[in-house]
Amino acid sequence: MTDRCNLKIASPCRQLCALASDGVCLGCGRTRAEIAIWTSSPAWQQRDIVSAANRRLVERRAALAKSEPSPAE
């Protein structure tokens, strides 16, 4: 029986690869280092990477939304 905790997960890459000045991909939210180690990382680390990447994307979107001017009422 295969342990589900050890199964590798699909790459979060969205084929929208563009690194921002802080080294974070604008497409998937992973850092340059996380992208580099993805294929050799165990499943638990891949889950941690995906979680951190998702958090970064949410934070980036919130910051962008906050910086956009409000529509005139």
C-alpha positions as CSV (number, residue, x, y, z in Angstrom):
1,M,0.0,0.0,0.0
2,T,1.4,3.4,-1.0
3,D,1.6,6.0,1.7
4,R,-0.3,9.1,0.5
5,C,2.0,11.4,2.4
6,N,5.0,10.3,0.3
7,L,3.3,10.8,-3.1
8,K,4.8,13.6,-5.1
9,I,2.4,16.4,-6.1
10,A,1.9,18.1,-9.4
11,S,4.1,21.1,-10.0
12,P,2.2,24.4,-9.4
13,C,3.8,25.9,-12.5
14,R,1.2,27.6,-14.6
15,Q,3.5,28.3,-17.6
16,L,3.4,32.0,-16.8
17,C,7.0,32.2,-15.7
18,A,8.2,35.6,-14.9
19,L,10.4,36.4,-11.9
20,A,9.7,39.7,-10.1
21,S,12.5,41.7,-8.7
22,D,12.2,39.9,-5.4
23,G,12.9,36.5,-7.1
24,V,9.3,35.3,-6.8
25,C,7.5,33.9,-9.9
26,L,4.5,35.9,-10.8
27,G,2.7,32.9,-12.2
28,C,3.1,30.3,-9.4
29,G,4.4,32.3,-6.5
30,R,7.5,30.1,-5.9
31,T,10.9,31.5,-5.2
32,R,13.8,30.9,-7.5
33,A,15.2,28.5,-4.9
34,E,11.9,26.6,-4.6
35,I,11.7,26.2,-8.4
36,A,15.2,24.8,-8.5
37,I,14.6,22.2,-5.8
38,W,11.1,21.1,-6.8
39,T,11.8,17.9,-8.6
40,S,14.2,16.6,-5.8
41,S,12.0,17.6,-2.9
42,P,10.0,15.1,-0.9
43,A,6.2,15.4,-0.9
44,W,6.0,17.1,2.5
45,Q,8.4,19.8,1.3
46,Q,6.5,20.2,-2.0
47,R,3.3,20.7,0.0
48,D,5.1,23.4,2.1
49,I,6.3,25.1,-1.0
50,V,2.9,25.2,-2.5
51,S,1.4,26.5,0.7
52,A,4.0,29.3,0.9
53,A,3.7,30.1,-2.8
54,N,-0.1,30.4,-2.5
55,R,0.3,32.7,0.4
56,R,2.7,34.9,-1.6
57,L,0.3,35.1,-4.5
58,V,-2.6,36.1,-2.2
59,E,-0.4,38.8,-0.5
60,R,0.8,40.1,-3.9
61,R,-2.7,40.4,-5.3
62,A,-3.9,42.1,-2.1
63,A,-1.0,44.6,-2.3
64,L,-1.8,45.3,-6.0
65,A,-5.5,45.8,-5.3
66,K,-4.7,48.2,-2.5
67,S,-2.4,50.2,-4.7
68,E,-4.9,50.6,-7.5
69,P,-7.0,53.8,-7.5
70,S,-10.6,53.4,-6.5
71,P,-13.2,53.8,-9.2
72,A,-14.9,57.2,-9.1
73,E,-18.4,57.1,-7.6
